[in-house]
């Protein structure tokens, strides 16, 4: 199988990037995807590597042996919800055509995602000249949410989705990541959006708390996508969060990479925000203060599902930059967080002082970090008001107090600027090769009693 791969450059031009080919390998359990950049693409001004493990160079390239495809391609794949729908649809088709394979492999899943709603800028055109896969008609409007929720409920039943449900959900419910049910819709502003639907085992109105938290994030100076909360469409009273797609600018697609892909981490591999900040501010156009604010928000609302696929980068004219915030949900119980603040932080009990102590990694001066902490604290201190505006009764709001109140809020209120005290002055790493104009080595030191690791800071 050969398919032409198209992408959209930062200036909005859609161009042929190269050719992807499904290839078998004796040491792979499933077929992988190799890729060759088009010569014209390599000569284009503004051409970018489609994936960190797919550098701009001539010739056929293959993903690492432990991966079936390049990570940038994997970001255009469905996650558990979409995969479940696509495999169910494939089984339905196989009943009519037993010659089809028993299940879709990774390549089959990639090409089965509807082209119109696929995440990011990658598009795949087959030998017939059609972009894969083709879905008839645009996504439904938000006034159709009740029928989408009913179809989603049917798909979550143990007996498997009906043919009618698959016809409803496969064209619109397979392009978004995540394990929870979602569907592509046209929002109230006429733009492509994600409808986050209730899940059968939800213990609270997750959509309403997500919208409440989005509103807090906006008040805290964090870039957020347009968001809407639509009222309950089921007997349990749970609503639907509709989040505008930020990888679209009108009809123009924008390149997207999850942080998981950008950092080339493996599933289950742990990292910390200080290391992430150092990497992103050095290698991308990421605004360190924006990253710092969203980490502070994560701590002050007890968002524990902050794994690297819940952070993203968008392609802009200056290169990769932090996407608007998404998937930030308060959690009212103690639970291990996905991402520690620093290498020394305890993800089971994250300490906001670790974030403040690592402000250098975000390229923030002491005073800037404290100002950001205070603004995020002030915005999230009104959490009960935002909960009430989202429709929660008082008893349910009080049940979420542990997500928003606690030692970290008190630490945020007590934070004051102070000069760092240097406790050791190790030499810069010899092998890093990072020394030069515009870079300075910040040695390990203690800030407010917290240890800060040595790191390079870009001063340009």
Secondary structure, 3 states (H helix, E strand, C coil): CEEEEEEECCCCCEEEEEEEEEECCCCCCCCEEEEEECHHHHHCCCCCCCECCECCCCCEEECCCCCCCCHHHHCCCCCHHHHHHHHHHHHHHHHHCCCCCCCCCHHHHHHHCCHHHCCCCCEEECCCCCEECCCCCCCEEHHHHHHHHHHHHHHCCCCCCCHHHHHHHCCCCCCCCCCCCEEEEECCCCCEEEEECCCCCCCCCHHHHHHHHHHHHHHCCCCECCEEEECCCCCCCCCEEEEECCCEECCEECCEEEHHHHCCCCCCCCCEHHHHHHHHHHHCCCCHHHHHHHHHHHHHCCCCCCCHHHCEEEEECCEEEECCECCCCCCCCCCCCCCECCCCCCCCCCCHHHHHHCHHHHCCCHHHHHHHHHHHHHHHCCHHHHHHHCCCCHHHHHCCHHHHCCHHHHHHHHCCCCCCECCCCCCCCCCCCCCECCEEEECCEEECCEEECCEEEECC
